[in-house]
Amino acid sequence: MNAILLLAAILFILMTLIGGKKGARSFFAIFLNFGVIIFVLFFMNDPNINPIIVTLFACAFIGCINLFFINEVNIKTKTAFLASIITTVVLIVFIVIIAEKSMIQGFGEEEIEELSIFSLYIGVDFVKVAASVIIMSTIGAITDAAMAISSPMREIHYHHPDISRKELFQAGISIGKDILGTSTNTLFFAFFGGYLALLIWFKDLSYSPGEIINSKIFSGEMITIFCAGIGVTMVIPITSWITAMYLVKRGNTSDTTE
Amino acid sequence: MKNIPLKKFYLYIILASCIASSALFVQNNDSFYERTIAEVKEVQTHHSEEVKDIYDNEDRLYEQRIVAEITNGEEKGQQIQLSNQYSKSKAYDYEIQTGQKLFVSIEEKKEGAGELSGDILDLKRDHYILLTGWIFILILLFVGKKQGLFSIISLAVNAVLLSYALDVYLKNPEISLLLICSAAVILFTVTSLLLVNGFNEKTYAAIIATLAATFLSLLITYLVIRLTGGKGLKYEELQFITRPYQMVFLAGLFIGSLGAVMDVAITMSSSLFSLYEKNNSIPVQALKRSGMEVGKDIMGTMTNILFFAYISGSIPMLILYIKNDSPLGFSLSMNLSLELARALAGGIGIVITIPIGLYTTIYFINRKRAQR
C-alpha cells in the first residue's frame, strides 16, 4: 500500500474520531486546498498571466475554504476573512519589493546540476513566482491567527455588550500577544524541519558563514521565514481593528433600532 | 518625550543603535569576506534576442556589459570588466543593476591590459536578510511588546540549539540523527514553552503533552513507512543529501511538526486552565466537553498551516516540470510526495495532541484540586 494513502487514511480516521463532522470537514478542506494549488499551478504556467494576481485570487479562495467551509459564515469568520485579505495584500507589496531586490527567485547553484535536463528559459516570471510562494506558504498561518483573534473577541463582546471600541481593540491585541509566540514558533519549526537536509548539506560541505548567508537558497529561506513572521504578526492589529470596528458599530445601531 | 519613561527611552536608544551599527556593518563588511567583492558602477545591456526552446516556450535573453569596482582584497579600488547573461524569466540568472555588490572571480591579468576582467559568481545578499530580519523584529516588538521580545529570544535560542545539534551529529555520525533530534526536541519544547508561558502547571501540562504527541506521531509515521516499505515516497526528490536520506527525512518531519504540536498543546492547556480558574469546582466531564470543542475548532486551521508551509515551496519546481512537458501526475508525484507525507504526518501529530493535551491537563488540574 502507498505510504501517503495510508497516512491520509490514518489522519482521516483520527480527525473524524476526535472532531466528528467538523473533523471530516477539516480533512476535506485539505483536499480543497490541494485543488486550489493545482489551479494556481495551471494559471502560473501561462506567461501572460501575472502570478501575483493569481496568488491574490488563490488566497481569497483559501480564506473561504479555511474560514467559511470549516467553520461557517458568521461575524467571526467574515471579519477574519477581511483581515486575512488585507494582510495578504499589504504583505505581498513588501514581498515583491524584497524578492526583486534580493533576487532569491528560481533555483540555486546547488540545485542546478540535477536540473540540467530541463530547459530553464520557459518564459515564466520567476521573481513574481518566488513572491507568490512566500505568500502561499504563510496564508494558512495568517487565516489561523485571524480566526484565533476574531473568535474570542466576539465572545468578549457577547459577554460585555457595552464595551467600547477601544477596549475591544485592546482585548484583541492582548489575545494576539498570547498567540504570537506560538504562531511564530509553528512556522519556524515547520520551515526548519523542511530545510534540515539543506542545513546538513551546508555543514557537511563546510560552507563558510559568508557563503551560507549570501547563497540564493539560504537567503531565500531566511527571507521566507521573516516574511511569514511579519505576516502572522501584522494580522493581529489588523484583525483586532476590523473586528472592533465591525462589532461595536453593529452593537450601537442595533441598540438604537431595538 | 516626557510621556516615555526613562527605561523605555533607553531601550529605544539601544534598539536604534543596534539597527544602525548592524546596517553599517553589512554595508562595509566586504573586507571580512575571502571571496572578492565588486560594486557595480556601470551597466550596459548591449544585446537581446528571442529564444524558443524545444517545448515552444518563448523567452528573451539579454547580455550585459558591466564595469565594477573591487572593494576588498589586494586589488581593492581597481576596476573590473564583467559580462552577464540573463533571461526574462530569471530562473537561474539575474539582471545586474548599478549599486549592487557581486562576488566575482578575477582572471589572470594580461600584460599590458589596463583593466581586470573576471566572472560573476553570485550576488551579495546579506543586507537584504538583515533588512527583513529587522523589520520582522520591529513589528514583533511593536505588536507584542514584552511577549514579542520573548518570542524573538525563543526563536534565537531554538536556532542556536538546532545548529548545535547538527554540529554534534556531524562530529559523531555514529549517533543516530533521530536520537540527537529527540534530545533537541525535548530542549526546544522546554525552552520555548517556558519562555513564552512561564513556570506554571499550564506550561508543564503542555510540555508533557507536546513530547508525548510528537513521539507518538513519529512512531506512527515510522510504522507506516516500515509497513508500506516507503512505497509512494520519492526520496530522490530530497535535495541536498549528503547523509542517509530516510533518517534526514524522518528527522525533518519530526522537527517540522513540533511547532504546530506545541501550539495545540498550549492552546488546550491554557483554555482548560482558564475554565478551571473561573470556576474551581467545574466537573471533569464539563472540562472534557469544552476541551474537545476547542480542539475541533483549531484542528482544521492548524493542519492547513503545515500543509501550505510545506507544499508551496514546490511550486517553482512544478512549474519547471510542467513547462518541460512532463505529465501532471508524474510532476506531482515526483515533487510533492515527501511534502505531502510531511504535511499528513504533521496533521496526525496535531490531531493526537488534542486528546493527549486534554487528559494531561485534566490530570494536572485534578492534582491541583487534591492539593487544596
Interface residues (C-beta under 8 A of the other chain):
Chain A: M1 N2 A3 I4 L5 L6 L7 A8 I10 L11 L14 M15 I18 G19 G20 K22 G23 R25 S26 A29 I30 N33 F34 I37 I38 V40 L41 M44 N45 P47 I62 N66 I70 N71 F94 I98 K101 S102 M103 I104 Q105 G106 F107 E109 E110 E111 I112 E114 L115 F118 S119 L120 Y121 I122 G123 V124 D125 F126 V127 V129 A130 S132 V133 M136 S137 T138 I139 G140 A141 T143 D144 M147 A148 S151 I173 G176 K177 D178 L180 G181 T182 S183 T184 N185 T186 L187 F188 F189 A190 F191 F192 G193 G194 Y195 L196 A197 L198 L199 I200 W201 K203 D204 L205 S208 G210 E211 I213 N214 S215 K216 S219 M222 I223 F226 C227 A228 G229 I230 T233 M234 I236 P237
Chain B: F32 Y33 E34 R35 V51 D53 I54 Y55 N57 E58 D59 L61 S87 K88 S89 K90 A91 Y92 Y94 F103 D122 L123 K124 R125 D126 Y128 I129 L131 T132 G133 I135 F136 I139 L140 V143 G144 K145 Q147 G148 F150 S151 S154 L155 N158 A159 L162 S163 L166 D167 Y169 L170 F188 S192 L195 V196 N197 I220 T221 V224 I225 L227 T228 G230 K231 G232 L233 L238 Q239 F240 I241 T242 R243 V248 F249 A251 G252 L253 F254 I255 G256 S257 L258 G259 A260 M262 D263 I266 T267 S270 M292 G295 K296 D297 I298 M299 G300 T301 M302 T303 N304 I305 L306 F307 F308 A309 Y310 I311 S312 G313 I315 P316 M317 L318 I319 L320 Y321 I322 K323 N324 L332 S337 E339 L340 A341 R342 A343 L344 A345 G346 G347 I348 V351 I352 I354 P355
